[in-house]
Amino acid sequence: MDQQKPPPDGTRRQIAARPEILYKIFAPTTSLAGVGRHVADRLEKLCGKRVMDVIFHLPNNGIDRQLAANIAAAPTDRPTLLAVTIIAHHPPSAPKRPWKVIVSDNTGFLNLTYFVPKPEYLREMLPVGQQRLISGQIEHYMGERQMPHPELVAPTSELAQHVGFHPIYPLTAGLSGKILGKIVERGLAVMPELPEWFDDAFLREQNWPSFNAALTGLHHAKSLADLQPESPARQRLAHDEITAVTLGLAVTRAWLRRRPGLGLAATGDKTSKIRANLPFQLTHDQEQAISEIAADMGLPRPMLRLLQGDVGSGKTVVALMAMAVAAENGTQSALLAPTELLTRQHFHNLAKLAGPHLRIAILTAREKGRERAAILEKINNGEIDIVVGTQALFNDELQFAQLGLVIIDEQHRFGVEQRLALSQKNQQSGKAIDILVMTATPIPRSLALTLYGDLDMSQLRGKPAGRRPITTAALPLERIDEIVAALQRATARGERAYWVCPLVEESELAEITAATLRYQFLQKIFGLRVGLVHGRLRPQERDQVMQQFASQELDILVATTVIEVGVDVPDATIMVIEHAERFGLTQLHQLRGRVGRGSKPSHCLLLYQTPLGPMARQRIAALRQSEDGFFLSEEDLRLRGAGELMGTKQSGFAEFRFVDMRVHQHLFPIAAQQVAAILQRDPELTSPQGLNLRYLLYLFERDAAVRYLSSG
């Protein structure tokens, strides 16, 4: 493999472009021999579109095939490899019976059993009279030895390549481990030998291999221990990933902070009037956050702050106070939300709280024609103080007279690039715009530092006055009739209920099917007072159903997890979560937070399938014990690790490829110290080590950070 050294005196433009040495691994998987469109589609579903995605798709298990001397001596407590002769095929004697293949050697017989709908291929794979290698776990059944579904059937001539330890990869339908293994090897063959970005002394101290050796070693693991998160190879790759994320955020933060800010000092002209009209008392946490944000906005550098609040903690009024400060300085604010429903909720809440003191407009895909043109003109002329919108705020047609503050709600739905695109909507002053991002998803501190390392943080941990505790109970699914009876009594009192249907991993269609069946079941009991929402509905249809629920036209809303972030319904006092054992702790807490928003007592009912596994039992116990989302997020991380916690299905966060938070948390402060030291002595990453670190940024797709370095 050719090694390309970083250009010693490269121009900024040369440094900014992705290095040619990486072209082959960023190429589509179809660039590899034997990968056609059909296989590429399955690879995309499994791990991604590019060669790099295949190389980074690591085995998660393995099988150690040890050749047994013969059938009689083969163990039954672990997988074994045997050389046998095929004696006969016995088709099933009745439906739901297995297809049996009788094999033998000079010490006895063994039944290979297959439960397959179309077993004709077995005669070709295991021809009578021929010898084959077979591998699997032997068990005793009705006095005979059998091997259900051997994991390997191969010619005896291939013994050398099948004996010993063999890694096993996560797979998807239509893609076998054998085919994937060959594709991985072709990917590794084009992986360039990259220059080292860490000090030799540090690597020796940690006893870590090089990046390439670590990656190759995991694909060619010699034992199950090699694949564990604690192994030197996994720790090396995890540290690379953490360093890339930390360095990318630090570079982004430095670039943003390099420009002068607007220095929006709070005068109290509008904030005092809004405070006087608030129908509630602000909590200590809200006051603290408002103070931190106002102090940040008044500095001569741009604010970059995260407002992290638990469900129902009152982030909206804190955001309003920040926007009032912007208006006191003659600048405008933009609030970006991920859905139209949430956008309209923000618009109505802000308008009610601000009263006549701020001019507020909404801009979504629903505003069209003359109405839209009029709103755009007012924004451009400075006649609007606050614009609340969805992705429509990114459109080129929208221009501000003087944008001073950007607020992004549910930040994990938007990337750094989108955040920056909105913040640069108005550059008339030549100064950087203040940015406040908000999330209602409590994040463990170690993850928050990684996901939001470019931001200062404020937290809202307490609930506003008047919020009642939520009673949480867990019941087996067998008692569903009791739940239905309780719902009948509650709806008769004018209360509303959510019924969230089971999360089915990697299958949105199965989720929708489950929700539809539960909707039909409840509709037979409650009639037309039951609604249904799921991810396949058009946004307008989903918003319409949820609005019907909010306006008391519906008593029960059956839903998938699309309601995790949704409309406020104070009358909703009951949350039923079906198959609660399938959800993560953080998401259960988020769903529970949909109720308890009014003054009435609220209840969360967790329906589970028996028997409960130990981890599910711990999650449910933790949820019943606490309503503190920050505590629960730490528990979720401890129980499940970041892979699931950050996965798309669980919270919307991008997933780490190599980091296991249960094992690798100690690497975060090490990476943070290294990054700080590197940037202190080489802020532009132009030294030999700095140029090598640019390769690391590219590998983990932090290209934007390299662009910021190259833009000066």
N, C-alpha and C positions, 0 to 999 in steps of 0.2 A: 504494500500500500504506500502510495506516495505521501510524503509529509510536506506540507506547505507551511513555511514560517510566516509569522505576521510581518507585514511590511514595516521596516524599521523607521522609515520617514514618510509613511503614507499620508496623503492629503486627507483632509477631513472627509471629502466625498468618498475616497477609497475606503476609509475606515468605516463609514456609515453603511456601505453596501454589504449585503450578506456575503461572506467570503466564499470564493469558488470551491474551496475544499469541502464545504458543506452542501454543495448543490445536490450530490447524489442521494444524501439521506433526507433532503427536503423534497425530493422528487416523488411523484405519485407511486403507489405500490405497483401499478401496471408497468413501471420501468424495470421490474424484476422479472427474470425469466420464469415462465410458467404461470404468471398472474394475469389472467384475462379479466374481462369485465365482471363475469359471474363471481369469481373468487374475490376480486377487489371490492365488490359490494358487501360481501360477508366480512372481509377484513375491516371495512369502514364501520360496520355495525359493531364489530368486536373491539377495535382499538383505534382506528383512524384511517385517513386516506393516504398517508405518506409512509415512505420507507422507515423514517425515524419512529413513527408510531408502532411499527412492527418490532423494531429493535428494542424499544422501551417497554414492550409488552412482555413482562417477566413471568416465568413459571411460578406457580403458587403451591405446588406440591410435587411429589415424585414417587416413583416405585422402584424398589430395589429387587431386581429379579436375580435370584440365586438358583442355579441349576441343581435340581434334586437328582439323586442317583437313580431313582425309579419311583413308580407310583406307590409302592408299598412303603417306601421311606419318606415320602413327601410330607411335609408338616401341614397342619391345619390351622395354625395360629398366625400365619403370615403368607403373603403371596409367594408362589413358587413357579419355577420354570421347568417344564418337562418336555422330553422328546418322546412322542407316542406314535402309534400306528392307528389309522382310522379303520374300525371294524364294521360298523353299520350305522344307518340312519333310521330312527324310529319317529315317524310323524306323530302329532298329538292324537291320543285316543279319544279325546273329547274336547269341547270348547274350553278355553282358559287353561288347558294343559300345555306343558312345554314340548318343544321339539327336542328330541334327545339324539345325541351323537355318541356312540359307544367307541371308546378308544382304549388301547391297552399297550402294555409292554410285557416283558417276560415275568413280571411280578404280580400282575393283576389288571383289573379293568377300572375304568373311570367313566362316568356319564357327564358329558358336556350338555348343559341345559340352556335353551334359548326360548325366551318369551318374545316373539316377534310376529307382526301381522302377516308378513310375506317371507317365509323362511326358505324359499327355493334356492336362494344364493348360497345357502349353507352346503349344499351338495357340491357346488363348484369350489368353494373355499376349503372344504374338508372332504376330498375325494376318497372313497373307500379303497383301502389297500395302500394308500400313500402315507409317508411319514410327515409329521408336522411338529413344530415347536408350539406349545401352548403355555400361557401364563395366566394365573388367577389364584383365587383363594379356594382351597378345597374344604368341603364340609361334608358331614354325614347326614343322610336322609333315608329313613326307612331301611337302615342296615346297609346302605350302599354309599360309596364315595361319589360325590358329584362336584362339578365346578360350574357354577352359574355364570353365563356370559363371560367367557375368557376375555381378558383385556388385550391379549395378543394371540394371533394365529399367524405363523410364518414358516417358510421352508427351513429345514434343519441346517441348510447351508449358510443361513444368516445368524447362526448362534453367536458369533463373536460380537456382532453389533447390537444384540438384544440382551446379553447377560450383563449384570451390574446395575448401577443406579441410572435412572432415566427421569429427567424433569417432566412434569405434567403442566400444561398450560390451561388457563381458562379458555373455553371454546364457545362457539355459537353454532346454531343449527346450520348444517350444510358445510361445515369446515371441520375436518378431522384433525386429530393431533399430529398424525403423520404428515399431512399436507402442510400444516402450520409450521411444523419443525423444519421442513425443507425451505420454506419461505424465510423463516428467521435466519437460517444459515446463509441464504443468499443476501439478506440484508446486512448481516455481520461482515460479509465479504467486501461490501462497499463502504463500510464504516471507516472513515479516515483515522489515522493515528494523530490525535490532537496534542498540541503542546500543553505542558502541565501549568495550571494556574495557581497551585498551592506550593508553599515552600517545602523543599525536600525534608527539612527537619521536622515540620509539622506532620507530614505523612509518616515518617519513621516513628514519631512519638505515638501516633494513633495506630500504627501497624496496618495502614490501609494501602491497597493496591492503586495503580493508576486508574483513571476513569475508564479507559478502554479495557484494561484487564478486569476491572470489576464487572463491567457489563458482559464481557465474554464469559467470565467465570460463572456468573449466575445462569446464563443459558446452557453452560456445560457443567453444571453442578455435579459433584461427586457423591453428595449425601444430602439428606434432608436438612441437616444443620447448616449447609452452605446457603440455603434459601431463606433462613430465618432472618427477621429484621435485625437481630443482634450480630449477624455475621459481618466481618470486615467489609465485604463487597457491598452489602446493602447499606451499611452505615456510610460508606464512602459516597454512594450515589445519593443517599438522603441528604448528606451534607452539601453536596453539589447543588441539589435542588433548592434547599433552604438558602444557600448563599446567593443563588441566582435571583430568587424572589426578593431577598433582603437588599441586595445590591441594586436591583432594578428599581425598587421603591425609593431607595436612598438617592439614587441619581435623579429620579423624577422629582422628588421633593426639593432637591438642591436646585434643579432647573426652574421649578415654579417659584421658589423663594428668591431666585436671583433677580427677578423683576420687581420694581417698586410696587407697593400696594396703594390703595386709594386712601387709606387712613380715615375710615368712616367713624368719626367720634360720636358717641351717643349724646344727644342734647336733652332728651327727655320730652321734647315737644309733642311727639306722637305717642311714645311708649307710656308716658304718665297718663294720658287720656284713655288709652286702651286698658291699662291696669285698673283705672277707676271704674270701668264698666264691666270688668270680668265678673261672672256670676259665681265664682268660686275662689278659694284661697290657694295661692301657689304653694307647692310643697317646697321643702328645703332643697331637694335635689334640683327642682326646676329653677329656683332662685340661683343656685350655684351655677347651673349650666348657662343661664341667661347672662350672669356676670362674666363667666369665662369667655363666652362668645363675644360679648360687647367689648371686653378688653382686647381680644384678638383683632376684632374689626377696626379698632382704633389705632393699631400699630401701622407703621409705614411699610409693612410687608404684607403680602396677601395671606388671608386666613385659609388654613387647610385643616378642617376639624371634623371629627366624627361625633355625632350625637347618638349614643347607643342607649336605647331605652327598652326596658322590658315591656311586654304586651300591656297596654292600658296605662302606661306611665305618664302620658300627657306630653308627647313630643311636639304636637301641633302648636300649642301656645308658645313653646320655647322658640320654634321656628318663626312664628308670627312676630315675636319681639325682635328677632334678628332682622326681619324684613322691615320692621318699623324703624330700626336704626338706619338701615339703608335709605329709607324714604326721608328721614330727617336730614340726610345729606344730599337730597336731590337726585338720588340714583334709584334704579329699578331693581326688582328681584324676579328671578324665575324659579319656580318650584316644579321639579320633574318627578312624576309618579309612574309606576310601571303599567298600570291599567287605567282604562277610562273610568271605571267604577270608583277606584280609589282617588282619581283626579277630581271627580265631581264631589266626592265626599270632602276632600280637602278644600275645594272651592267654597262649598256651603258653610263648612265649619269656620274657615278664615273670615268669610264675609260676615258671619254672625258675631264673631269675637271682635273683629276690627271695627264694626259699625261704620260710621261715616268718615272715619279718620284715614282710611286707606282706600285707594281705587284699585279694585281687583277684577281681573278678567280671566276667562278660561279658554284654552285653545286645544282642541282635540280633533280627531278626524270627523267628528259630528258637525263641527262648525264649518259651514260651506258658503259659497257665493258671496252675496253682499254683506251678510253678517260677518263672515271671516275677513273680508277686505276691510270692513270698518274697524274690527278689532286690531288688525295688523297696522292700520294707519294710526290708531291711537297709541299703540305701543311705540311706533316709530317716532311719533311726535312728543313722547314723554307724558301723555295724558293718563297712562296706566302705571300704578306703582308696583303691582304684583301680577305676574302672569303664571297661572297654574296650568300645566299641560302634560301630555304624554310625549311619545316620540315626535309628535308634530313640532315640538320646540326645536328639533334639529334641522327643520326645513330651511333652505336658503332664503325663502321669502320673508322669514321673520328677522327683523332687525330692530334693535333697541336704540332708544335715544341715548341712554347712558346706563348700561347694565353694571350694577355694583355687587350683586350677591346672587350666587347660584346655590339652590338647595336641591339635593337629590334624595328622594325617599326610597327606601329599600335598595341601598347602594349595591348589594350583591347581584341585582338584576342588570346592572350597567357596569361596563368596564372603565378603566382609567381613560381610555381613548375617548369614550363618549363624554365622560366628565369634562375632559379638556376641550372637546369640540364645543360644548355649550358655554364653557367659561370664556371662550374666545369669540363669542358672538359680537361683542362690541369692543373694539380696540381704539376707539377715538381718542381716549385719554392717554394711550400708550402705557397704561398701568394695568397690573394684573387684578383680576376680579376675585373677591372672597368666595370661598367654597365651603359649604356645610353639607355633609352627607349624613343621612339618618338611616338607622335600621332598627326594626323591632325584633330582630333575631339575636338573642343573647349569644355571645361568642366567647369561648374560653380565652383567657388573656394571651396564652401562647399563640393561638390562632389569630387573634385580633392584631397582634404585633406583626404577623406575617401578611395578613390580608389587607391591613390598613396601616402599614408601616410608614406611609407617606403622610399620615394625618395625626394631629393631636386629638385627644379623646376626652369627651364628657359623657358621664353616665347618669341615667335616671333609673334608680333601683326601686324607689317607693311608688305606691299608687296614690293618685289624687284622693282627697277627702271624699267620703261618701261611697266609695267602692266597697262592696261586700266581699268577704272571702268566698271562694268557690269550693263547695263540698265535692270531693272526688271519691268515687266508689268503683270497685271492680267486681264484675259478675261474669260467670261462665255463659256462653252463648245459649246453653240449654234453658236459661231463664228469660229468654227474649219476650215471652208472653207477659211477664211481669213488667218489663220495660214498656211494652205497648200499652198496658193498662195504666201505668203511671203517666204516660204521654197523654192519654185520653183525659185524665183528671186535670193535668196541667193546661192543656189547650182549652178546656172548658173554663178555666180561670183567666183566659186571655193571654197565656204565655206562649212563647214560640220556641221551637227546638230545631237544632241542626242534627242531622244523622249522617256521619261521615263513613263512607264505605271503605273496605279494606284496601290497603296499599298492596299492589301486586308488582313485584320487582320487574323492571324492564318491560312491562306490558301495560301500556295505557289502555289498550282495547279491553283487556281483562278487567281493569279497574272500572271502566265505563259499563261493561256488562254486569258486574257486581252491583254497581249503583243503580242501574236500570231495573234489575230484578228486585232490589230492595224497595225502589220507588213503586213498582207495581204492587208489591206486597202491602205496603203502607197505604197506597191509594184505595185498595179494597176496603180498608178499615176507616180511613179519614176522608175519602172522597177527593174532590177537586181542591181541597185545602193543602195538598202536598205538591211541592215543586221539585225539579231536578236540574242540577247544573253539573257540567263536567268539561274537560279540556277540549273536547271536539266541537262544542257549540261555538258558533260565531260570537265574538265579543259582545255584539249588540244583543244577541239572544240571551247570553249569560247575564248581562247587566239587567236586562228586562226582568228575568226571573228573580234575581236578587233584590231588585227594587220592589217587586211584588211582595217579597218576604218582609222587607223593611217597612212597607206601608200597610202591613197587616192583612194583605189579601191572601196570604198563605200562612198556615200554622207550622208546617214542617218543611224544612229544606233538606232534601237528600243530595249529597254532594260527594265528589272526590276531593282531593286535597287542594283544589283550586280556591277554596274558601280560606286557606291558611292566612292570606292577606286579603281582607275584604272589607265590606261595608260595616259600619257600626249599627247594631240593632239592639237598643237597650232592652226591648221586650224579650229578646232571646235569652232564656234562662237555663236552657238544657242543651248539653252537648253529648251526643251519643257517638262513641267511636267504636265501630265494629272491627273485630280482629285487631285489637289494640296491640297485641303481641308482635305485629308485623311492622309497627312504627318505631322510629327512634324517639328517644326521650325528649329531645329538643322539639321535634315536630309535634309530639303529643301536647307539650306545653303551649306551643303556638296555637294549636287547634282549640285547646281549652280556653285560651285567651279571647276567643270569639264571643264567649258569654261572660257574665259578671260585669257588664258595662253599664248597668243601671243600678237602681237602689234596691231591687228585689233580690232575695237569696237565689243563688245559681248553683247548678249541679253539673258535674261531668261524670258520665257513666262509661266505664271502660269494659267493653264486652270482649272476652277472650276465649280462644279455643283451648280446651283441656286436652292433654296435660300441659301446663306451662313449663317451658324450659327455664333453667336457672337465670339466664341473662334477662329474659322477658320478665320474670318474677321480680328481679332487682329493679328494672326500669319502672314497672308499675308501682312498686313499693315506694320508690323515690318520688314519683309524681304525687302519690297520695300524701306524702309527708311534707312537701314544700311547694310553694307558689313562686319561689325565687328563681327566675329564669337563668340568672348567672350561675347560681349553685347547680341547677339542673344541667346546664350546658357543660360544666366541668365533669359532672357525673356521667353524662353521655359520652364525653371524650374518654373518660376512664374505662367505661364499659365496652365501647365499640371502636374507638380509634377514629382518626380523621377521615379515613377512606370513605366510610359510610356517612359520617357526620357531615362531610363536605360534599357528598355526592349529589348529583342533580335531583334524585328522587327525595332526598332528605331535606335539603335546604336551599338548593340553587347555587351553592358555591362550586367553583372549579375544583376538581379533585387532584390531590397530589398523586404523582406517579410512583414515587419511591418512598415517601415519608409515611411511617407508621407512628402516629402521635403518642401511642402508649409506650413506645420504645425510644423514640428519637427526640423527645422534648428537650433533652439536655444539649442538643446540637444547636438550638436556636440562639441562646446567649453566646455560644462560641462563634457562630456565624456573624452575629451582630457586632461583636468585638473586632473580628477580622475585617469586616466591611468598613467600620468606622476608622480603623487604623490605615487601611488601604486608601480610602478617600481623603484622609488627612494629608498623606504624603503625595498622593497622585489623584487629585480630584477629577482630572480629565481622562484618566485611564490611558495615558500615552506612554508609560514606562513599559519595558518588556513584560512584566507581570500584568500590568493593566491591559495591554493589548491581548494577552492570553485570556484574561477575564472576559473580554468582549466575546470570545468564542463561547464561553459559558453562558452569557446572556442570550446569545443567538440560539444555543442548543435548547434552552428552556423558554424560548420565544418571548424574550424581553427586548425585542428589536427596538421598541419605542425608546427605551432607555439609551440605546446606542445612538439613536437619532438626536436625542436631547444633548448628548455629549458632543455630537458633531455639529450641532447648530450654534454652539458657542454660548 
